[in-house]
Amino acid sequence: TVSIGVSTYPEIAKTKDELFTTADKALYKAKENGRNLVILWKNE
């Protein structure tokens, strides 16, 4: 199975660390929701 977490710079993340952190959060959200998903992180 494939799970992918996506974040974008500079729209969502302002630094390299924030980019990796938000992409990692999106990845774990994809895994929580059944895997085989691509999740784009959005700040709300």
Biopython code that builds the backbone (N, CA, C, O; Angstrom):
import numpy as np
from Bio.PDB.StructureBuilder import StructureBuilder

atoms = [
    (1, "THR", "N", (0.839, -1.190, 0.000)),
    (1, "THR", "CA", (0.000, 0.000, 0.000)),
    (1, "THR", "C", (0.880, 1.248, 0.000)),
    (1, "THR", "O", (2.033, 1.226, 0.430)),
    (2, "VAL", "N", (0.304, 2.317, -0.490)),
    (2, "VAL", "CA", (1.035, 3.582, -0.554)),
    (2, "VAL", "C", (0.242, 4.651, 0.190)),
    (2, "VAL", "O", (-0.952, 4.833, -0.046)),
    (3, "SER", "N", (0.918, 5.346, 1.083)),
    (3, "SER", "CA", (0.349, 6.503, 1.768)),
    (3, "SER", "C", (1.312, 7.657, 1.565)),
    (3, "SER", "O", (2.517, 7.512, 1.766)),
    (4, "ILE", "N", (0.775, 8.810, 1.165)),
    (4, "ILE", "CA", (1.619, 9.964, 0.867)),
    (4, "ILE", "C", (1.072, 11.191, 1.591)),
    (4, "ILE", "O", (-0.128, 11.464, 1.565)),
    (5, "GLY", "N", (1.973, 11.918, 2.233)),
    (5, "GLY", "CA", (1.635, 13.186, 2.867)),
    (5, "GLY", "C", (2.308, 14.317, 2.117)),
    (5, "GLY", "O", (3.500, 14.249, 1.820)),
    (6, "VAL", "N", (1.544, 15.361, 1.809)),
    (6, "VAL", "CA", (2.060, 16.466, 0.999)),
    (6, "VAL", "C", (1.886, 17.788, 1.746)),
    (6, "VAL", "O", (0.848, 18.047, 2.354)),
    (7, "SER", "N", (2.911, 18.599, 1.685)),
    (7, "SER", "CA", (2.850, 19.970, 2.164)),
    (7, "SER", "C", (3.514, 20.841, 1.107)),
    (7, "SER", "O", (4.293, 20.344, 0.294)),
    (8, "THR", "N", (3.212, 22.128, 1.111)),
    (8, "THR", "CA", (3.794, 23.006, 0.094)),
    (8, "THR", "C", (4.509, 24.191, 0.737)),
    (8, "THR", "O", (4.168, 24.633, 1.834)),
    (9, "TYR", "N", (5.493, 24.678, 0.029)),
    (9, "TYR", "CA", (6.273, 25.843, 0.448)),
    (9, "TYR", "C", (6.118, 26.923, -0.610)),
    (9, "TYR", "O", (6.265, 26.608, -1.791)),
    (10, "PRO", "N", (5.845, 28.105, -0.288)),
    (10, "PRO", "CA", (5.673, 28.720, 1.021)),
    (10, "PRO", "C", (4.204, 28.862, 1.428)),
    (10, "PRO", "O", (3.910, 29.499, 2.440)),
    (11, "GLU", "N", (3.280, 28.282, 0.662)),
    (11, "GLU", "CA", (1.848, 28.460, 0.949)),
    (11, "GLU", "C", (1.461, 27.919, 2.325)),
    (11, "GLU", "O", (0.709, 28.569, 3.051)),
    (12, "ILE", "N", (1.960, 26.750, 2.689)),
    (12, "ILE", "CA", (1.602, 26.130, 3.962)),
    (12, "ILE", "C", (2.746, 26.243, 4.960)),
    (12, "ILE", "O", (2.552, 26.699, 6.087)),
    (13, "ALA", "N", (3.914, 25.835, 4.554)),
    (13, "ALA", "CA", (5.082, 25.852, 5.438)),
    (13, "ALA", "C", (5.983, 27.031, 5.084)),
    (13, "ALA", "O", (6.200, 27.339, 3.912)),
    (14, "LYS", "N", (6.494, 27.673, 6.108)),
    (14, "LYS", "CA", (7.369, 28.835, 5.896)),
    (14, "LYS", "C", (8.846, 28.491, 6.054)),
    (14, "LYS", "O", (9.711, 29.252, 5.620)),
    (15, "THR", "N", (9.142, 27.342, 6.677)),
    (15, "THR", "CA", (10.528, 26.915, 6.878)),
    (15, "THR", "C", (10.679, 25.457, 6.464)),
    (15, "THR", "O", (9.690, 24.748, 6.278)),
    (16, "LYS", "N", (11.921, 25.021, 6.321)),
    (16, "LYS", "CA", (12.190, 23.621, 5.973)),
    (16, "LYS", "C", (11.641, 22.689, 7.048)),
    (16, "LYS", "O", (11.022, 21.674, 6.727)),
    (17, "ASP", "N", (11.859, 23.019, 8.310)),
    (17, "ASP", "CA", (11.377, 22.168, 9.396)),
    (17, "ASP", "C", (9.854, 22.081, 9.402)),
    (17, "ASP", "O", (9.290, 21.006, 9.607)),
    (18, "GLU", "N", (9.198, 23.201, 9.179)),
    (18, "GLU", "CA", (7.735, 23.217, 9.131)),
    (18, "GLU", "C", (7.226, 22.412, 7.933)),
    (18, "GLU", "O", (6.196, 21.745, 8.027)),
    (19, "LEU", "N", (7.933, 22.471, 6.828)),
    (19, "LEU", "CA", (7.560, 21.699, 5.639)),
    (19, "LEU", "C", (7.569, 20.204, 5.944)),
    (19, "LEU", "O", (6.615, 19.495, 5.623)),
    (20, "PHE", "N", (8.649, 19.727, 6.563)),
    (20, "PHE", "CA", (8.742, 18.303, 6.892)),
    (20, "PHE", "C", (7.732, 17.903, 7.963)),
    (20, "PHE", "O", (7.168, 16.810, 7.904)),
    (21, "THR", "N", (7.500, 18.772, 8.932)),
    (21, "THR", "CA", (6.545, 18.469, 9.997)),
    (21, "THR", "C", (5.130, 18.342, 9.452)),
    (21, "THR", "O", (4.419, 17.396, 9.792)),
    (22, "THR", "N", (4.716, 19.277, 8.617)),
    (22, "THR", "CA", (3.353, 19.227, 8.084)),
    (22, "THR", "C", (3.179, 18.079, 7.083)),
    (22, "THR", "O", (2.106, 17.478, 7.021)),
    (23, "ALA", "N", (4.203, 17.771, 6.312)),
    (23, "ALA", "CA", (4.127, 16.616, 5.410)),
    (23, "ALA", "C", (4.021, 15.324, 6.215)),
    (23, "ALA", "O", (3.292, 14.410, 5.831)),
    (24, "ASP", "N", (4.741, 15.247, 7.324)),
    (24, "ASP", "CA", (4.684, 14.074, 8.195)),
    (24, "ASP", "C", (3.296, 13.930, 8.820)),
    (24, "ASP", "O", (2.766, 12.822, 8.901)),
    (25, "LYS", "N", (2.709, 15.037, 9.260)),
    (25, "LYS", "CA", (1.345, 15.006, 9.808)),
    (25, "LYS", "C", (0.356, 14.515, 8.755)),
    (25, "LYS", "O", (-0.538, 13.724, 9.060)),
    (26, "ALA", "N", (0.513, 14.980, 7.524)),
    (26, "ALA", "CA", (-0.366, 14.546, 6.437)),
    (26, "ALA", "C", (-0.191, 13.057, 6.163)),
    (26, "ALA", "O", (-1.170, 12.357, 5.903)),
    (27, "LEU", "N", (1.041, 12.568, 6.216)),
    (27, "LEU", "CA", (1.300, 11.141, 6.011)),
    (27, "LEU", "C", (0.581, 10.309, 7.058)),
    (27, "LEU", "O", (-0.069, 9.322, 6.716)),
    (28, "TYR", "N", (0.683, 10.685, 8.325)),
    (28, "TYR", "CA", (0.024, 9.916, 9.377)),
    (28, "TYR", "C", (-1.491, 10.020, 9.283)),
    (28, "TYR", "O", (-2.192, 9.076, 9.648)),
    (29, "LYS", "N", (-2.009, 11.138, 8.804)),
    (29, "LYS", "CA", (-3.458, 11.269, 8.577)),
    (29, "LYS", "C", (-3.905, 10.300, 7.484)),
    (29, "LYS", "O", (-4.974, 9.699, 7.592)),
    (30, "ALA", "N", (-3.100, 10.142, 6.434)),
    (30, "ALA", "CA", (-3.409, 9.187, 5.364)),
    (30, "ALA", "C", (-3.428, 7.767, 5.916)),
    (30, "ALA", "O", (-4.306, 6.979, 5.566)),
    (31, "LYS", "N", (-2.471, 7.435, 6.771)),
    (31, "LYS", "CA", (-2.419, 6.093, 7.362)),
    (31, "LYS", "C", (-3.616, 5.850, 8.275)),
    (31, "LYS", "O", (-4.166, 4.749, 8.287)),
    (32, "GLU", "N", (-4.029, 6.861, 9.040)),
    (32, "GLU", "CA", (-5.184, 6.749, 9.933)),
    (32, "GLU", "C", (-6.475, 6.513, 9.160)),
    (32, "GLU", "O", (-7.381, 5.843, 9.654)),
    (33, "ASN", "N", (-6.563, 7.060, 7.952)),
    (33, "ASN", "CA", (-7.793, 6.995, 7.165)),
    (33, "ASN", "C", (-7.844, 5.820, 6.201)),
    (33, "ASN", "O", (-8.614, 5.849, 5.241)),
    (34, "GLY", "N", (-7.052, 4.799, 6.431)),
    (34, "GLY", "CA", (-7.197, 3.574, 5.662)),
    (34, "GLY", "C", (-6.103, 3.274, 4.671)),
    (34, "GLY", "O", (-6.187, 2.278, 3.953)),
    (35, "ARG", "N", (-5.082, 4.096, 4.605)),
    (35, "ARG", "CA", (-3.954, 3.878, 3.702)),
    (35, "ARG", "C", (-4.380, 4.034, 2.242)),
    (35, "ARG", "O", (-5.544, 4.308, 1.950)),
    (36, "ASN", "N", (-3.420, 3.854, 1.329)),
    (36, "ASN", "CA", (-3.670, 4.047, -0.106)),
    (36, "ASN", "C", (-4.276, 5.416, -0.406)),
    (36, "ASN", "O", (-5.155, 5.545, -1.258)),
    (37, "LEU", "N", (-3.793, 6.437, 0.308)),
    (37, "LEU", "CA", (-4.310, 7.793, 0.134)),
    (37, "LEU", "C", (-3.172, 8.785, -0.052)),
    (37, "LEU", "O", (-2.040, 8.551, 0.370)),
    (38, "VAL", "N", (-3.501, 9.893, -0.692)),
    (38, "VAL", "CA", (-2.613, 11.047, -0.748)),
    (38, "VAL", "C", (-3.338, 12.166, -0.014)),
    (38, "VAL", "O", (-4.460, 12.523, -0.371)),
    (39, "ILE", "N", (-2.696, 12.722, 1.015)),
    (39, "ILE", "CA", (-3.301, 13.794, 1.802)),
    (39, "ILE", "C", (-2.473, 15.064, 1.629)),
    (39, "ILE", "O", (-1.258, 15.047, 1.822)),
    (40, "LEU", "N", (-3.129, 16.160, 1.268)),
    (40, "LEU", "CA", (-2.496, 17.471, 1.187)),
    (40, "LEU", "C", (-2.806, 18.212, 2.476)),
    (40, "LEU", "O", (-3.971, 18.454, 2.791)),
    (41, "TRP", "N", (-1.769, 18.572, 3.224)),
    (41, "TRP", "CA", (-1.956, 19.275, 4.488)),
    (41, "TRP", "C", (-2.437, 20.689, 4.224)),
    (41, "TRP", "O", (-1.910, 21.385, 3.356)),
    (42, "LYS", "N", (-3.451, 21.112, 4.987)),
    (42, "LYS", "CA", (-3.958, 22.480, 4.886)),
    (42, "LYS", "C", (-4.003, 23.073, 6.283)),
    (42, "LYS", "O", (-4.500, 22.439, 7.214)),
    (43, "ASN", "N", (-3.490, 24.278, 6.433)),
    (43, "ASN", "CA", (-3.596, 24.982, 7.712)),
    (43, "ASN", "C", (-5.009, 25.516, 7.841)),
    (43, "ASN", "O", (-5.558, 26.111, 6.913)),
    (44, "GLU", "N", (-5.582, 25.292, 9.004)),
    (44, "GLU", "CA", (-6.952, 25.769, 9.208)),
    (44, "GLU", "C", (-7.050, 26.633, 10.423)),
    (44, "GLU", "O", (-8.132, 27.122, 10.747)),
]
sb = StructureBuilder()
sb.init_structure("model")
sb.init_model(0)
sb.init_chain("A")
sb.init_seg("    ")
for serial, (resi, resn, name, xyz) in enumerate(atoms, 1):
    if name == "N":
        sb.init_residue(resn, " ", resi, " ")
    sb.init_atom(name, np.array(xyz, "f"), 0.0, 1.0, " ", f" {name:<3s}", serial, name[0])
structure = sb.get_structure()
